[in-house]
Amino acid sequence: MNEQSSIDEKEIRKALSVFKDGGKLVEVRILAGSKTISGYFTSADKVIEELRRMDEQGKLNRTNVFYTINRLKDECYDRAQHDEFVMIKDKLPTTSDNDVIAYEWLLIDLDSERASGTSSTDEQVAMAEDRARKVFSYLRGRGFPDPVMAYSGNGVHLQYSVGLNNTQGREDLIKKTLEALSILFSDDAVKVDTSVHNPARICKLYGTRAQKGANTEKRPHRMSRIKYVPAHIEQVSAVLLQSLVDDVLPKAQKPEQYNNFNPCKFDLEEWLDRHGIEYTKKSAGDYDKFVLACCPFDNSHKAPDAMVTRSRAGELGFKCLHNSCAGKHWRDFRMFYEPSAYDQTYDSHIEDGYEHHKQNRDIATPLDQIGDFAGQVDASRYDSPRYLTATEISKIPQDTEEFITTGITAIDKKMRGLIRGGVTLLSGLRGGSKSTVLTQIALHAIECNLNVLFHSFELPAKTTLRWFDQMAAGKWNTQPTQWENYFTVKKGALDLIHPWLDQHLFIYDNNHGNDFEAIYQGMVAEIGLHKPDLIILDNLMALDISGYNQRDQYQAQTTFINKVVTLAKWSNTHIIVVAHPRKANGFLRLDDVSGTGNLVNAVNNAFIIHRVNEDFKRLTQEMFKWKLSDPVYDGTNVIEVAKDREYGTQDFFVPLYYERETRRLLNDKAECIHYGWETEEFSQDEEWTTLEGDQLTQMEVLWSE
């Protein structure tokens, strides 16, 4: 084959403008067999000038050209190879890990398995691209922004923007991220390169030719190039990377006596064979991967999507790539086949930890008459003892209490959720995201196959449903409009969301009025019809409760809340009532909730939702003496547990993170919730398209219609 030019100047300029914009310092390194040539540059023009000169002299034939992907110390520019290429000899330094200030890019390098020193066939490049699509789809489903996608000449690169200081902890995070992706996506045909985690990593300079082995028709030398650049390059946070690592990498199992389990001695292969689990064993770096023929939680999830993993230390993990199995790990997998594997004995009072509150009857007898009763009362006339000994109490069966989880992790962990037969009061200043929290709690209940009666007395049913649609869709199924911060759900998704909601969600039609007595009677009927688990009343101030006492608003509110408490107990549901606060002079407290104190006294829980703004920061620092470094200030909103009758929790603040595409309040910045309506078409199977034009090529993900 005829030798061709080794560089494409337009592509080189494009690459440097994407990865080294603003004249950032870069080392360009040329590997020519055993020889190394290096130069440090701050100008794309100078890089191209030097490469052109060498290409014209034939010095780039059978070489490979690379660049440093991360941010370098400025003083490296003053090395001997300043703005020119120099042959590296006599220990002339190139970039070391200590020369790197920060990680700027996470490089995911997908390359085909082939003999060393050879180029890829076209079929092998196609396999690498197909694997890159799967990696991209999976990461986007976890909330990752769009990467830069490029052809290295023999494989495919996905480069994600990051901003991480060069510390040992950050290098470990990058290393483990690549290991996690390798576990999920490496096989005998294509591998994720886990060696590219070091800070001084070099990468193929796009616009230069990949020249491994002989340049043959079957295995040609190809020009590397960028194919996709997102319109807006967003950084991947460390939280998002850590979430991936925690979810995928196997974890050490505590050796517990109750399940006779020790991960170092556990014979995984024997256990899989004993339970008749069909698998194929593969190696993925420092991990063994047992690819399952099908996922036990959904047998339509076929190989290679579900796997059991084991580290060299014996740590075990389970992962299925499908969103419906996102929360399944090794413990869930083992219990699927051995439901009693983790059973243990414990005292029920430790687990339950609840007191049962029983009202005492008022004693109307005057004190001076009490003595006259002494010895005159026949205790035998009572059906059961009025006072119990410790032994008698211990024999009373423990009531089983049920809870509805909220989806707010810290609250569910602290309080076990919302107790059935109870009532929660939710308050907060206007614009504090009360309706957002309610919609999200309702969606979480629906995902748990619970029925919800939802009343929004201020919003028409159409608007309420639009909130549910946007939140249920996920940001990968929403698209921006011409109006700032206004997003619509993509075509086709609503056709799946609405039937899913229909099974469990029932929204009140405000055309029937806001008279609470009429609504109350309707709810009683609905309880018999739909058997709701959760009822939401948003909000008290929009309800007409004047029929209970036209002259005394506080007495009317007392009657209202007592009826709500009675309804919750009778129906074994949980009811959330929203009540607006009065105008507070300082930081909003529970005493500022409008109306009678009986509202707060009657309910099981009281939450206050705050928006994290300058007033919130100032007032909380004054009241609680928090430092500005307190993690609570990282959130966009904070939900406060102001009352918890069961545990006595108060002044417990949980930071949440607003996601504008969905209106969701996330537990952490990396959270990516998938609901049960999603099919593979809407959760993973994106298509890649190229937008041609005068600007840089852009990548846009189009969902299948």
C-alpha positions in Angstrom: 0.0 0.0 0.0 1.2 3.5 -0.7 2.4 5.6 2.2 0.2 8.5 3.1 0.6 11.7 5.1 0.7 10.9 8.8 -1.3 14.0 9.9 -4.6 15.8 9.3 -3.9 19.4 10.4 -7.6 20.3 10.7 -8.3 17.3 13.0 -5.3 18.1 15.2 -6.5 21.7 15.6 -10.0 20.5 16.5 -8.6 18.1 19.1 -6.4 20.7 20.7 -9.3 23.2 20.8 -11.5 20.6 22.6 -9.0 19.2 25.1 -6.5 22.0 25.4 -8.5 25.1 24.8 -7.2 28.5 25.9 -3.6 27.6 25.3 -3.2 25.0 28.1 0.2 23.4 28.3 0.5 20.0 26.6 3.3 17.6 26.0 3.1 15.9 22.5 5.1 12.7 22.5 6.1 10.7 19.4 7.0 7.0 19.8 9.1 5.6 17.0 10.1 2.1 17.9 12.5 2.3 20.8 13.0 6.1 20.3 10.9 8.8 22.0 10.6 12.3 20.8 8.9 15.0 23.0 7.9 18.6 22.9 5.9 21.0 25.3 3.6 23.5 23.7 1.0 26.1 24.5 0.0 26.9 20.9 -1.8 24.6 18.5 -0.2 26.5 15.6 3.3 25.5 16.9 2.3 21.9 17.4 1.0 21.7 13.8 4.1 23.5 12.5 6.4 21.0 14.2 4.4 18.0 13.1 4.2 19.3 9.5 7.9 19.7 9.4 8.6 16.2 10.7 5.9 14.7 8.4 7.4 16.4 5.3 10.8 15.0 6.3 9.3 11.5 6.6 10.1 11.3 10.3 6.5 10.4 11.2 6.4 7.2 9.1 5.7 4.2 11.4 5.4 6.4 14.4 2.5 7.0 16.8 1.8 10.5 18.2 0.3 11.1 21.7 -0.6 14.0 24.0 -1.0 14.4 27.7 -4.7 14.6 28.7 -4.4 16.2 32.1 -3.4 19.6 33.5 0.4 20.1 33.8 2.5 22.3 36.0 3.5 25.5 34.1 7.2 25.0 34.8 7.2 21.9 32.6 7.1 24.3 29.6 10.6 25.4 30.4 12.2 22.0 29.8 14.6 21.4 27.0 11.8 20.4 24.6 10.3 24.0 24.7 8.1 24.5 21.6 10.1 22.0 19.6 10.5 18.2 19.4 13.6 16.8 21.0 14.9 13.2 21.0 14.7 11.9 24.6 18.1 10.7 25.7 20.5 11.1 28.6 17.5 11.0 31.0 15.8 14.1 29.5 12.5 14.1 31.4 9.0 13.8 30.0 5.8 14.2 32.0 5.6 12.2 35.2 2.7 11.8 37.6 4.2 14.5 39.9 4.0 17.0 37.0 0.2 16.8 36.9 -1.9 19.2 38.9 -5.3 17.8 38.2 -7.2 15.2 36.2 -9.1 16.9 33.4 -10.4 13.9 31.5 -11.5 10.4 32.2 -10.3 8.3 29.3 -12.3 5.1 28.5 -10.3 3.3 25.9 -12.1 0.4 24.2 -9.9 -1.8 22.0 -10.2 -5.1 20.3 -8.3 -8.1 21.5 -5.6 -9.0 18.9 -2.0 -10.0 18.5 0.4 -7.3 19.9 2.0 -5.0 17.3 -0.9 -5.3 14.8 -3.7 -2.9 13.7 -7.4 -3.8 14.0 -9.5 -5.1 11.2 -12.6 -3.2 10.2 -14.7 -5.8 12.0 -12.7 -5.3 15.2 -13.2 -1.5 15.1 -16.9 -2.0 14.6 -17.0 -4.3 17.6 -15.2 -1.6 19.7 -17.7 1.0 18.5 -20.7 -1.2 19.4 -19.2 -1.8 22.9 -18.7 2.0 23.2 -22.4 2.5 22.5 -23.2 0.1 25.4 -20.9 1.9 27.8 -22.2 5.3 26.8 -25.8 4.1 27.1 -25.2 2.6 30.6 -23.4 5.7 31.9 -26.0 8.1 30.5 -28.6 6.0 32.3 -26.7 6.6 35.5 -26.8 10.4 35.0 -23.4 10.9 33.3 -23.3 13.8 30.8 -22.3 13.2 27.2 -18.7 12.4 26.5 -16.4 13.3 23.6 -16.3 10.2 21.3 -13.3 9.5 19.1 -11.7 6.8 16.9 -8.2 6.1 18.0 -7.4 4.3 14.7 -7.7 0.9 16.2 -10.5 1.3 18.7 -12.9 3.9 20.3 -12.3 6.5 23.0 -15.0 8.0 25.3 -13.6 11.0 27.1 -15.5 12.5 30.0 -14.6 15.8 31.5 -13.7 15.7 35.2 -12.1 18.2 37.6 -10.2 16.3 40.2 -7.0 17.3 42.0 -4.1 14.9 41.6 -4.1 13.1 44.9 -3.8 9.4 45.7 -7.5 9.2 46.5 -8.4 10.7 43.1 -6.1 8.3 41.2 -7.7 5.4 43.1 -11.1 6.7 42.1 -10.2 6.8 38.4 -8.6 3.4 38.6 -11.6 1.8 40.3 -14.0 3.5 37.8 -12.1 1.9 35.0 -12.1 -1.5 36.8 -15.8 -1.2 37.3 -16.4 -0.6 33.6 -14.1 -3.4 32.7 -16.0 -5.8 34.9 -19.2 -4.8 33.1 -18.1 -4.5 29.5 -14.8 -6.4 28.9 -14.8 -9.8 27.3 -12.6 -11.9 25.0 -13.4 -9.6 22.0 -13.2 -6.1 23.4 -11.6 -4.8 26.5 -11.8 -1.6 28.6 -8.2 -0.6 29.2 -7.8 -0.3 33.0 -4.1 0.8 32.8 -4.9 4.4 31.7 -5.7 5.7 35.2 -2.3 7.4 36.0 -2.2 11.2 36.1 0.5 11.5 33.4 -1.5 9.4 30.9 -0.9 10.0 27.2 -3.6 9.5 24.6 -3.6 9.3 20.8 -3.4 12.8 19.3 -6.5 12.8 17.1 -5.6 13.9 13.5 -2.5 11.6 13.5 -2.2 8.2 12.0 -2.3 5.0 14.1 0.6 2.9 12.7 0.9 -0.4 14.5 2.4 -3.3 12.5 2.3 -3.6 8.8 -0.1 -1.4 6.8 -2.1 -4.1 5.0 -5.5 -4.1 3.3 -6.9 -6.2 6.1 -5.3 -4.3 8.9 -4.7 -0.8 7.6 -3.1 2.2 9.3 -6.1 4.6 10.0 -6.3 8.3 10.8 -7.5 8.9 14.3 -10.3 11.5 14.6 -13.0 13.0 16.8 -16.5 12.0 15.9 -18.7 13.5 18.5 -18.4 16.5 20.8 -21.3 17.5 23.0 -22.7 21.0 22.4 -22.0 21.7 26.1 -19.2 19.8 27.8 -20.3 19.1 31.4 -18.0 17.7 34.1 -18.6 14.3 35.8 -18.5 14.8 39.5 -16.5 12.7 41.9 -19.8 11.7 43.6 -21.0 10.2 40.3 -17.8 8.2 39.8 -17.9 7.0 43.4 -21.5 5.9 43.0 -20.5 3.8 40.0 -17.6 2.2 41.9 -19.7 1.5 45.0 -22.5 -0.1 42.9 -20.3 -2.3 40.7 -17.1 -3.4 42.5 -17.5 -6.4 44.7 -17.6 -5.7 48.4 -16.2 -7.7 51.3 -18.9 -9.8 53.1 -18.6 -9.8 56.9 -18.0 -13.3 58.2 -21.1 -13.8 60.3 -21.7 -16.8 62.5 -25.4 -16.9 61.8 -24.9 -17.6 58.1 -21.6 -19.5 58.3 -20.3 -17.3 55.6 -16.7 -16.3 55.1 -15.9 -14.7 51.7 -12.3 -16.0 51.8 -13.5 -19.6 52.1 -16.7 -19.4 50.2 -16.6 -21.7 47.1 -18.5 -19.7 44.6 -18.2 -22.1 41.7 -19.5 -25.0 43.9 -22.4 -22.8 45.1 -23.4 -21.7 41.6 -23.2 -25.4 40.4 -25.2 -26.6 43.4 -28.0 -24.2 42.6 -28.0 -25.1 38.9 -27.0 -21.6 37.8 -25.7 -21.6 34.2 -22.7 -19.4 33.8 -19.5 -18.7 31.8 -16.4 -17.8 33.7 -14.2 -15.0 32.4 -11.4 -12.9 33.6 -11.5 -9.1 33.9 -8.2 -7.8 35.2 -8.1 -8.4 39.0 -11.6 -9.8 39.0 -13.3 -13.0 37.9 -16.6 -12.6 36.1 -19.2 -15.2 36.0 -21.5 -14.2 33.1 -25.0 -15.7 33.8 -27.1 -17.2 31.0 -30.0 -15.1 32.3 -30.7 -12.8 35.2 -32.7 -14.6 38.0 -34.8 -11.4 38.6 -35.9 -11.2 35.0 -35.1 -14.1 32.7 -35.5 -11.8 29.6 -32.1 -10.3 30.7 -29.8 -12.6 28.8 -26.0 -13.0 28.7 -23.8 -11.0 28.9 -26.0 -8.5 30.8 -26.1 -10.2 34.2 -23.0 -11.4 36.1 -21.5 -12.4 39.5 -18.1 -11.0 40.2 -15.3 -11.9 42.6 -12.1 -10.1 43.5 -8.8 -11.7 44.1 -9.5 -11.2 47.9 -12.7 -13.1 47.6 -15.1 -10.1 47.6 -18.4 -10.9 45.8 -20.7 -8.9 43.8 -23.7 -9.2 41.5 -24.7 -6.8 38.7 -27.3 -6.7 35.9 -27.0 -3.9 33.4 -30.8 -3.4 33.1 -32.4 -0.6 35.0 -35.1 -2.7 36.5 -32.3 -4.6 38.4 -30.3 -1.5 39.3 -30.8 -2.1 43.1 -29.9 -5.8 43.1 -26.5 -6.8 44.6 -24.8 -10.0 45.8 -26.9 -10.2 49.0 -30.1 -10.1 46.9 -28.8 -12.6 44.4 -27.8 -15.1 47.1 -31.1 -14.7 48.9 -33.0 -15.4 45.7 -31.6 -19.0 45.9 -31.2 -19.2 49.7 -33.9 -17.0 51.3 -32.7 -17.9 54.8 -29.0 -17.3 54.1 -28.8 -14.2 56.2 -31.3 -15.0 58.9 -30.3 -14.2 62.4 -31.9 -14.2 65.8 -32.4 -10.9 67.6 -34.6 -9.4 70.3 -37.8 -8.1 68.7 -37.8 -5.0 71.0 -34.4 -4.0 69.6 -35.7 -4.2 66.0 -39.0 -2.6 66.7 -38.0 0.0 69.3 -41.4 1.5 69.6 -43.6 2.5 72.5 -47.3 2.1 72.2 -49.1 5.2 73.4 -52.3 4.6 75.1 -54.5 7.3 76.5 -55.2 7.3 80.3 -58.7 7.9 81.4 -59.2 11.1 83.4 -59.7 10.5 87.1 -62.5 12.8 88.3 -62.5 11.6 91.9 -61.5 14.3 94.5 -58.3 13.6 96.3 -59.9 13.5 99.7 -62.2 10.6 98.6 -59.4 8.4 97.3 -58.6 6.9 100.6 -62.2 5.8 101.1 -61.8 3.4 98.1 -58.8 1.6 99.5 -59.5 -2.0 100.0 -63.1 -1.7 98.8 -62.7 -2.4 95.1 -63.2 -6.0 93.9 -60.4 -6.5 91.3 -62.1 -9.7 90.1 -64.8 -7.8 88.3 -62.3 -6.6 85.7 -61.8 -8.8 82.6 -58.0 -8.4 82.7 -55.5 -7.0 85.2 -55.2 -3.2 85.2 -51.5 -3.4 86.1 -49.1 -5.9 84.7 -45.8 -7.5 85.9 -42.7 -7.7 83.7 -43.3 -11.4 83.0 -47.0 -10.7 82.0 -45.9 -7.9 79.7 -43.2 -10.0 78.0 -45.9 -12.5 77.0 -48.0 -10.0 75.2 -47.6 -10.5 71.4 -45.7 -7.8 69.7 -47.8 -5.8 67.2 -46.4 -5.7 63.7 -46.1 -2.1 62.5 -45.9 -1.3 58.8 -44.1 1.7 57.2 -44.3 3.3 53.8 -40.8 4.4 52.6 -40.5 7.9 51.2 -37.5 7.4 48.9 -35.6 10.0 50.9 -32.8 7.7 52.1 -31.8 9.5 55.3 -35.5 9.7 56.5 -36.2 6.1 55.7 -33.1 5.0 57.5 -33.7 7.2 60.6 -37.5 6.7 60.9 -38.2 3.6 58.7 -40.5 5.8 56.7 -44.1 6.8 57.3 -46.1 4.6 59.7 -49.4 3.2 58.4 -52.4 4.6 60.3 -50.4 7.8 60.9 -50.4 11.4 59.7 -47.5 13.7 58.6 -47.6 17.5 58.6 -45.5 19.1 55.9 -44.7 22.8 55.9 -42.3 25.3 54.4 -42.1 28.8 52.9 -43.6 29.4 49.5 -41.3 28.2 46.7 -39.6 25.7 49.0 -40.5 22.7 46.8 -43.3 21.2 49.0 -45.2 20.0 45.9 -42.0 18.5 44.5 -41.4 16.5 47.6 -45.0 15.3 47.7 -44.9 14.2 44.0 -41.7 12.4 44.5 -42.9 10.5 47.6 -46.0 9.6 45.7 -44.0 8.3 42.8 -41.8 6.2 45.1 -45.0 4.7 46.6 -46.2 3.9 43.1 -42.9 2.2 42.3 -43.5 0.1 45.4 -46.9 -1.0 44.0 -48.8 1.1 46.5 -52.0 3.1 45.7 -52.0 6.9 46.1 -54.9 9.4 46.4 -53.4 12.7 45.5 -55.2 16.1 46.2 -53.7 19.3 44.9 -56.3 21.9 45.7 -54.4 24.7 44.1 -53.4 23.1 40.8 -55.7 21.7 38.2 -55.4 17.9 37.5 -53.7 18.6 34.2 -50.9 20.5 35.8 -50.5 18.0 38.6 -50.2 15.2 36.0 -47.6 17.2 34.1 -45.4 17.2 37.3 -45.8 13.5 37.6 -44.9 12.9 33.9 -41.8 15.0 34.1 -40.6 13.5 37.3 -41.3 9.9 36.2 -39.7 10.4 32.8 -36.1 11.0 34.0 -33.8 13.5 32.4 -32.9 11.2 29.5 -36.5 11.3 28.4 -37.0 15.1 28.7 -36.0 17.8 26.3 -35.6 21.6 26.7 -37.9 24.1 25.2 -37.5 27.7 24.2 -38.4 28.7 27.8 -35.6 28.6 30.4 -36.0 25.7 32.9 -39.1 24.4 31.1 -38.8 20.8 29.8 -41.2 18.5 28.1 -41.3 14.7 28.0 -40.1 13.1 24.8 -42.5 11.6 22.3 -43.5 8.0 23.1 -42.6 8.0 26.8 -46.0 9.3 27.9 -47.6 6.3 26.2 -45.9 4.1 28.7 -45.9 6.4 31.7 -49.7 7.0 31.8 -50.7 3.3 31.9 -48.1 2.7 34.6 -49.5 5.5 36.7 -53.1 4.4 36.0 -52.5 1.3 38.1 -51.8 3.2 41.4 -52.4 7.0 41.1 -55.8 8.7 41.5 -55.7 12.5 41.3 -58.6 14.6 42.7 -60.5 16.7 40.2 -60.8 20.2 41.7 -64.0 20.8 39.7 -65.7 19.0 42.5 -64.9 21.8 44.9 -62.8 22.3 48.0 -65.4 21.7 50.8 -63.6 19.3 53.0 -66.7 17.5 54.4 -67.7 16.5 50.9 -64.1 15.5 50.1 -63.9 13.5 53.3 -67.0 11.5 52.4 -65.6 11.0 48.9 -62.3 9.7 50.4 -64.2 7.2 52.5 -65.8 5.9 49.4 -62.5 5.8 47.5 -60.8 3.9 50.3 -63.4 1.2 49.8 -62.9 1.3 46.0 -59.1 1.7 45.5 -57.7 0.8 48.9 -55.1 3.6 49.0 -51.9 3.2 51.0 -51.0 6.9 50.9 -53.3 10.0 50.8 -51.9 13.5 50.2 -53.8 16.7 51.0 -52.1 19.7 49.5 -53.0 22.0 51.2 -55.0 22.9 54.3 -55.2 26.6 53.4 -57.0 25.9 50.1 -59.6 23.7 51.8 -63.0 25.0 53.0 -63.3 23.8 56.6 -65.7 26.5 57.8 -68.5 24.1 58.2 -66.8 22.8 61.3 -66.9 26.2 63.1 -67.6 29.3 61.1 -66.6 31.6 64.0 -63.5 30.0 65.3 -60.9 29.1 62.7 -58.7 27.3 65.2 -61.5 25.1 66.5 -62.3 24.3 62.8 -58.7 23.2 62.2 -58.8 21.1 65.4 -61.9 19.3 64.1 -60.3 18.9 60.7 -57.1 17.3 62.0 -58.9 15.0 64.3 -61.0 13.7 61.4 -57.9 13.2 59.4 -56.2 11.3 62.2 -59.3 9.1 62.6 -59.5 8.4 58.9 -55.8 7.4 58.8 -56.2 4.9 61.7 -59.5 3.5 60.3 -58.2 3.0 56.8 -54.6 1.9 57.8 -53.2 4.5 55.3 -50.7 7.3 55.9 -52.0 10.8 55.2 -49.7 13.8 54.5 -51.2 17.2 55.1 -49.6 20.4 53.9 -50.0 23.5 56.0 -48.4 26.9 55.2 -46.5 28.7 57.9 -47.3 32.2 59.3 -44.9 34.9 58.5 -41.8 34.1 60.6 -39.5 36.7 62.0 -36.5 34.4 62.0 -35.7 30.9 60.9 -38.8 28.9 60.2 -39.8 26.6 63.1 -42.7 24.3 63.7 -44.4 26.8 66.0 -44.7 29.1 62.9 -47.2 26.7 61.2 -50.5 28.5 60.7 -53.4 27.8 62.9 -53.9 25.9 66.1 -51.2 24.0 67.9 -53.4 21.0 67.8 -52.3 20.5 64.1 -48.7 19.7 65.3 -49.8 17.9 68.5 -52.1 15.5 66.6 -49.8 14.3 63.9 -47.1 11.5 64.1 -44.5 13.4 62.1 -43.8 17.0 61.0 -41.4 18.0 58.2 -40.3 21.4 57.1 -38.8 21.9 53.6 -36.3 24.7 53.3 -34.6 26.2 50.2 -30.9 26.7 50.6 -30.4 30.4 49.9 -28.6 33.2 51.6 -31.3 33.7 54.2 -31.2 30.0 55.1 -27.5 30.1 55.5 -27.5 33.3 57.6 -30.3 32.2 59.9 -29.1 28.7 60.5 -25.6 29.9 61.3 -27.2 32.3 63.8 -29.4 29.6 65.4 -27.3 26.4 65.1 -23.8 27.9 64.8 -23.1 25.8 61.7 -20.0 26.4 59.7 -20.2 27.3 56.0 -18.4 24.0 55.3 -21.3 22.0 56.8 -22.6 19.5 54.2 -26.1 20.7 54.6 -25.2 23.8 52.6 -24.2 21.6 49.6 -27.9 20.9 48.8 -30.3 23.1 47.0 -33.1 22.2 49.4 -33.2 20.7 52.9 -35.9 18.7 54.5 -36.1 19.0 58.3 -37.6 16.4 60.6 -39.2 18.7 63.2 -41.2 16.0 64.9 -41.1 12.2 65.0 -43.4 10.7 67.7 -42.0 7.2 67.4 -38.3 8.0 67.8 -38.3 11.5 69.2 -36.2 12.8 66.3 -36.1 16.6 65.8 -33.7 19.1 64.3 -32.6 16.5 61.8 -31.7 18.1 58.5 -31.4 16.2 55.2 -29.8 18.0 52.2 -31.4 17.3 48.8 -30.3 18.2 45.3 -32.7 19.7 42.7 -32.6 18.3 39.1 -34.1 20.9 36.8 -34.9 18.5 33.9 -37.2 16.3 36.1 -38.0 18.5 39.1 -36.7 15.7 41.3 -34.9 16.3 44.6 -32.1 13.8 44.6 -30.6 12.1 47.7 -27.2 12.9 46.2 -25.8 14.4 43.1 -25.2 11.0 41.6 -28.6 9.5 42.1 -30.3 8.3 39.0 -33.8 7.0 39.6 -35.5 4.6 37.0 -39.2 3.8 37.4 -41.0 0.6 36.5 -42.6 2.0 33.3 -39.3 2.2 31.5 -38.5 -0.3 28.7 -35.1 -0.9 27.3 -36.0 1.3 24.4 -36.4 4.3 26.7 -33.7 3.6 29.2 -30.7 2.4 27.3 -31.0 2.0 23.5 -29.9 5.4 22.3 -28.8 6.1 18.8 -25.8 8.1 17.8 -26.0 10.7 15.1 -23.6 13.2 13.5 -24.5 16.8 13.0 -22.4 18.3 10.2 -21.6 22.0 10.0 -19.0 24.6 10.3 -18.7 24.1 14.0 -17.2 21.1 15.7 -19.0 17.8 15.2 -21.6 17.4 18.0 -23.1 14.3 19.6 -26.8 14.2 20.2 -28.7 11.2 21.6 -32.0 10.5 19.9 -34.3 8.1 21.6 -36.0 5.5 19.5 -39.5 6.4 18.5 
